[in-house]
Amino acid sequence: PERTMSSVQQAVVAVDKLLNYLDGYALDGKKGTIAESEVNKLWAIDPNKTKEQFRDYSDNPKQQRVEKFYKEQHEKVTYDYVVRQREKYLKFDKCVMSIWDMLHYLADIVDESDPDTDLSQLDHALQTAEAARKAYPDEKYDWLHVAALIHDLGKVMSVKDDKLGFIGEPQWGVVGDIFVAGCKFSEKNVFYEYFKENPDFKDPRYNTQYGVYSPNCGLENVFLSWSHDEYLYNICKDQSKLPYEALCMLRYHSFYPWHKGGDYMYLCNEKDINVGLKWTKIFNEFDLYSKAQDLPAFDKVASYYKAKIEKYFPKPVRW
């Protein structure tokens, strides 16, 4: 007999159909807001660079650096490591500082896992925010502008600063693509072969499809590999007025084996697919394809972003 798709599977199919024309998808339902030609022309390092050439690890001058990074990450990030890092950082006892002031620390960080840019993370944050703002300039989407600006702010964990309480975590524990810890590693991960040296790879508690989880338990109930995404997501979930859609962008934007590779759907519930996946893919258009050489003038847009940050973070943040 013909198998009937579950509600989650039906939702996956529906969202996939929607995302087939995401390049031209706008929040108001009109097409043409984000044309691929415009993205390539205005926001790429190389105006002739196509989408397929972004995140290309096979023929890239940064490949050696990037591959070394993922070798360390895949070998060292275990389920136990994730539990320890969550216990360390989710107490929010490092320091108290506004989002605006903390943003300036991104100027000293270059992401070793990124094959597409050597710009500082502050430059990339502004590029991403301006790309989102250009596509959706209406004030009702100001939360999208804020999320785009702060999306990599959790990378301050890699800064060593005793006054802030940050010890300078190694980049393999802060940046890069993320994955689910506590179940079988997805072959959709870049440099998947390096997981074979991870202790969890052969641990029967963690190397099955579901591992410590249950089918369609919902991504809010799984531990993602510890990273800047998970840190900032938990800060914003508890200490901001950002909507759920923005929280999804912050938590899942580096979850490439899911939002690009299509894996881990067996852990998702309907909300993950209908809201989380949809908005993460929309945000990825700004995050990935906004890595340009021509930087926006920070002083010309600072007042706008500072006011919006104060709107969604009315109180200083506990880090």
VENHUFEN-V474332 format. One record per backbone hydrogen bond with DSSP energy under -0.5 kcal/mol. CO is the residue of the C=O (numbers start at 1). NH is the residue of the N-H. E is the energy in kcal/mol with one decimal. If there is no record, write none. Layout:
# VENHUFEN-V474332
co->CO nh->NH e->E
co->CO nh->NH e->E
This chain:
# VENHUFEN-V474332
co->6 nh->10 e->-2.6
co->7 nh->11 e->-1.9
co->8 nh->12 e->-2.2
co->9 nh->13 e->-2.2
co->10 nh->14 e->-2.3
co->11 nh->15 e->-2.6
co->12 nh->16 e->-2.4
co->13 nh->17 e->-2.0
co->14 nh->18 e->-1.8
co->15 nh->19 e->-2.8
co->16 nh->20 e->-0.9
co->17 nh->20 e->-0.5
co->18 nh->21 e->-1.2
co->19 nh->22 e->-1.6
co->21 nh->24 e->-1.3
co->22 nh->25 e->-2.2
co->24 nh->32 e->-0.8
co->24 nh->33 e->-0.7
co->26 nh->29 e->-2.0
co->30 nh->26 e->-0.8
co->33 nh->35 e->-0.5
co->35 nh->39 e->-2.3
co->36 nh->40 e->-2.7
co->37 nh->41 e->-2.1
co->38 nh->42 e->-2.8
co->39 nh->43 e->-2.2
co->39 nh->44 e->-0.6
co->40 nh->44 e->-0.7
co->45 nh->47 e->-0.6
co->46 nh->49 e->-2.7
co->50 nh->53 e->-1.2
co->50 nh->54 e->-0.6
co->51 nh->54 e->-1.2
co->53 nh->56 e->-1.0
co->55 nh->57 e->-0.8
co->60 nh->63 e->-2.2
co->62 nh->66 e->-2.6
co->63 nh->67 e->-3.4
co->64 nh->68 e->-2.0
co->65 nh->69 e->-1.9
co->66 nh->70 e->-2.4
co->67 nh->71 e->-2.1
co->68 nh->72 e->-1.8
co->69 nh->73 e->-2.5
co->70 nh->74 e->-2.8
co->71 nh->75 e->-1.6
co->72 nh->76 e->-1.8
co->73 nh->77 e->-2.3
co->76 nh->78 e->-1.3
co->78 nh->82 e->-2.2
co->79 nh->83 e->-2.1
co->80 nh->84 e->-2.2
co->81 nh->85 e->-2.5
co->82 nh->86 e->-2.3
co->83 nh->87 e->-2.0
co->84 nh->88 e->-1.9
co->85 nh->89 e->-2.6
co->86 nh->90 e->-2.3
co->89 nh->92 e->-1.6
co->95 nh->319 e->-3.0
co->97 nh->317 e->-1.5
co->98 nh->102 e->-2.2
co->99 nh->103 e->-1.9
co->100 nh->104 e->-0.6
co->101 nh->104 e->-0.8
co->102 nh->105 e->-1.8
co->103 nh->106 e->-1.8
co->104 nh->107 e->-1.2
co->105 nh->108 e->-1.3
co->106 nh->109 e->-1.7
co->106 nh->121 e->-1.1
co->106 nh->122 e->-0.9
co->109 nh->121 e->-2.3
co->110 nh->112 e->-0.6
co->111 nh->114 e->-1.2
co->113 nh->115 e->-0.6
co->120 nh->124 e->-2.1
co->121 nh->125 e->-2.0
co->122 nh->126 e->-2.1
co->123 nh->127 e->-2.3
co->124 nh->128 e->-2.6
co->125 nh->129 e->-2.3
co->126 nh->130 e->-2.6
co->127 nh->131 e->-2.1
co->128 nh->132 e->-2.2
co->129 nh->133 e->-2.6
co->130 nh->134 e->-2.3
co->131 nh->135 e->-1.8
co->132 nh->136 e->-2.5
co->138 nh->141 e->-2.0
co->139 nh->142 e->-1.9
co->141 nh->144 e->-1.2
co->141 nh->145 e->-1.3
co->142 nh->146 e->-2.1
co->143 nh->147 e->-2.4
co->144 nh->148 e->-2.3
co->145 nh->149 e->-2.0
co->146 nh->150 e->-2.3
co->147 nh->151 e->-0.9
co->150 nh->153 e->-2.6
co->152 nh->155 e->-2.1
co->153 nh->156 e->-1.7
co->154 nh->157 e->-1.7
co->155 nh->158 e->-2.1
co->156 nh->159 e->-1.9
co->157 nh->168 e->-0.6
co->157 nh->169 e->-2.8
co->159 nh->161 e->-0.8
co->159 nh->168 e->-1.1
co->161 nh->165 e->-1.3
co->161 nh->166 e->-1.7
co->166 nh->161 e->-2.3
co->170 nh->173 e->-2.0
co->171 nh->174 e->-2.2
co->171 nh->175 e->-2.6
co->174 nh->228 e->-3.0
co->178 nh->257 e->-0.6
co->179 nh->225 e->-3.3
co->181 nh->223 e->-0.5
co->182 nh->212 e->-2.1
co->186 nh->189 e->-1.5
co->189 nh->192 e->-0.9
co->191 nh->194 e->-1.8
co->192 nh->195 e->-2.2
co->193 nh->196 e->-1.2
co->194 nh->197 e->-1.2
co->195 nh->198 e->-2.2
co->198 nh->201 e->-2.1
co->199 nh->202 e->-0.8
co->200 nh->203 e->-0.6
co->202 nh->204 e->-0.6
co->203 nh->206 e->-1.8
co->203 nh->207 e->-1.4
co->208 nh->184 e->-2.9
co->210 nh->213 e->-2.9
co->214 nh->217 e->-1.4
co->218 nh->221 e->-2.0
co->219 nh->222 e->-1.6
co->222 nh->224 e->-0.7
co->223 nh->181 e->-2.7
co->227 nh->231 e->-1.9
co->228 nh->232 e->-2.4
co->229 nh->233 e->-2.6
co->230 nh->234 e->-1.9
co->231 nh->235 e->-1.8
co->232 nh->236 e->-2.9
co->233 nh->237 e->-2.6
co->234 nh->238 e->-1.3
co->235 nh->239 e->-2.0
co->236 nh->240 e->-1.3
co->243 nh->246 e->-0.5
co->243 nh->247 e->-1.8
co->244 nh->248 e->-2.2
co->245 nh->249 e->-1.8
co->246 nh->250 e->-2.2
co->247 nh->251 e->-2.3
co->248 nh->252 e->-2.6
co->249 nh->253 e->-1.2
co->252 nh->255 e->-1.9
co->254 nh->178 e->-2.4
co->254 nh->256 e->-1.9
co->255 nh->258 e->-1.3
co->255 nh->259 e->-2.4
co->256 nh->260 e->-2.0
co->256 nh->261 e->-2.5
co->257 nh->263 e->-2.7
co->258 nh->262 e->-1.3
co->264 nh->267 e->-1.8
co->265 nh->268 e->-1.0
co->266 nh->216 e->-3.5
co->267 nh->218 e->-2.8
co->269 nh->273 e->-1.4
co->270 nh->274 e->-3.2
co->271 nh->275 e->-2.1
co->271 nh->276 e->-1.9
co->272 nh->277 e->-2.8
co->273 nh->278 e->-0.8
co->275 nh->279 e->-2.4
co->276 nh->280 e->-2.0
co->277 nh->281 e->-2.2
co->278 nh->282 e->-1.8
co->279 nh->283 e->-2.5
co->280 nh->284 e->-2.1
co->281 nh->285 e->-0.9
co->282 nh->285 e->-0.8
co->282 nh->286 e->-0.6
co->283 nh->286 e->-1.2
co->283 nh->287 e->-2.2
co->284 nh->288 e->-2.5
co->284 nh->289 e->-0.6
co->285 nh->289 e->-0.8
co->288 nh->291 e->-0.6
co->290 nh->292 e->-1.8
co->293 nh->295 e->-0.9
co->296 nh->298 e->-0.8
co->297 nh->300 e->-1.1
co->297 nh->301 e->-0.7
co->298 nh->301 e->-1.2
co->298 nh->302 e->-1.6
co->301 nh->305 e->-1.9
co->302 nh->306 e->-2.6
co->303 nh->307 e->-1.8
co->304 nh->308 e->-1.9
co->305 nh->309 e->-2.5
co->306 nh->310 e->-1.9
co->307 nh->311 e->-1.4
co->308 nh->312 e->-1.8
co->309 nh->313 e->-2.2
co->312 nh->241 e->-2.1
co->317 nh->97 e->-2.3
co->317 nh->319 e->-0.6
